[in-house]
Amino acid sequence: MSSIKKLAGQTVWYGASSIFARFLYYLLTPYLTYKFRHTADYGQMTLVYSLIPFLNVLVLFGFETAYFRFIQKKEYEKDVYDTIVTSLIISTGLFTALILAFRQQIANFIDIGNHPEYITISAFIIAFDAISALPFAKLRHDNRPKKFAAIRIIGIFLNIGIAYFFLSVCPQLFKDHPNSILIFIYSTGFGVGYVLIANLAQSFFQMVALSKELLQFKWKINKQLWKEVMVYALPIAIAGFGGMINETFDRIMLAKRSPLTGDAAIYEVGVYGACYKLSLLITLFVQAFKMGAEPFFFKQSLQQDAPRTYARVMKFFVIVICIMFLVVALYLNIWKQFIRDPRMWEGLKVVPILLFANMFLGIYYNLSIWYKLSNKTTAGAYITIIGAAITLLINYIFIPRFSYMACAWATFFCYGSMMVISYNWGQKNYRIPYATKKLVAYLVIVALIYFVHLLLTKAWPNNYFSLTMATVLTLGFTWFVMKVDKKEFQKLPYIGKWV
């Protein structure tokens, strides 16, 4: 159980700092939905932030995962960081130049053709983030969580501060002093641009703060290592690109295929984007877990009992995300207050579907360890491409009729399919003794609990009754799980003595 304790510690240090940093950023959701209310601006911002992850994947090219994989090999240990960072800097420069050259075409593609400057700013955000990626990975590998956490959190505070300055402080100052020096840095029609500028400042700060780690590399490429890294990373990059189709391309398709037109369609994208963020609790935990788990899983692979450890990790992971699902889905009347434009609440019906979809995605991340350890990363590419095909097909056919509900169900079926395919394929190639029946039962039970709560609150639509039943059902499930897996919980540090 010490290995589980170690993973928990890594998730807390690296993951929790990311959760806190991202949660601070998500706190901008109520602020931005209020500032951009009754306009298409929030939809435009959603479209830009749907594009950035695609371009990030192309620039990073799976190098982070490759770093964790090849740093374990003694013959390459000294050259891995130098080779990957050198390659990454060169590719980042080339991709940035291409994005800038085709910024108008890219802006037209995501239906913000009047604002190519948003693409220009995004290009530099992507570049700074890409250059920072390997130094961040080095901090994780070298077990330096304090610096990692500090940089992430300070960067988010900087982001929030600059966004607030431009969107709230400057308008008031400009109103009171229209002829002041502000005319050189502030324009009333540049709202979304200031959100991007705040993000750019954060990305630049992170790159500068990581300069010590960044400058430790030498300009050199081990050709044999580089070839092996590229072979290993290419399927991961393809899988990552497919993953971005699954994760964010539905917003772009929604803008293009929506039954509405013009600003009304863009506003609908904003509704879906805002409601999507209410699934943040599970999404953030999955991202935090992935950040702590990736280096842990590779190091653990050297142990004889690695498959048993992976099975235990999966069990605790599913239990945690099931409880998180209940905390969000049953208390949705509280969480919806994060969206400060009440007109957007019409999209809340997508939240439970997206929560379950992100649970499937988290399980898939756990399952994906089989192809990363067995060097069969092409399997990950195939699985993600299948998921992307499902996403594109469902969205293309059903968006014109069902709008963003089609996007939510496409995400659900996409991640569900990827999870099932990866499990079946993985068990044939790298068998791990998962408690499959028990974990499926937990997922079914939380779904039933949600529907029970939904029926009860429809029968008696009282807010206090809803919150009371939500608390009773959530605590009841927690008690049930701890009863069923009592022996496992007793082995846990801190928690075990109370079970």
DABEL-V308660 format. One record per helix or strand of 3 or more residues. SS is the DSSP state (H for helix, E for strand). FROM is the first residue (numbers start at 1). TO is the last residue. If there is no record, write none. Layout:
ss->SS from->FROM to->TO
ss->SS from->FROM to->TO
This chain:
ss->H from->2 to->26
ss->H from->28 to->35
ss->H from->41 to->60
ss->H from->63 to->70
ss->H from->74 to->76
ss->H from->80 to->101
ss->H from->103 to->109
ss->H from->116 to->141
ss->H from->145 to->176
ss->H from->181 to->184
ss->H from->191 to->209
ss->H from->211 to->214
ss->H from->223 to->257
ss->H from->262 to->300
ss->H from->306 to->329
ss->H from->332 to->338
ss->H from->342 to->367
ss->H from->369 to->373
ss->H from->377 to->402
ss->H from->404 to->429
ss->H from->436 to->459
ss->H from->463 to->484
ss->H from->486 to->490
ss->H from->496 to->498
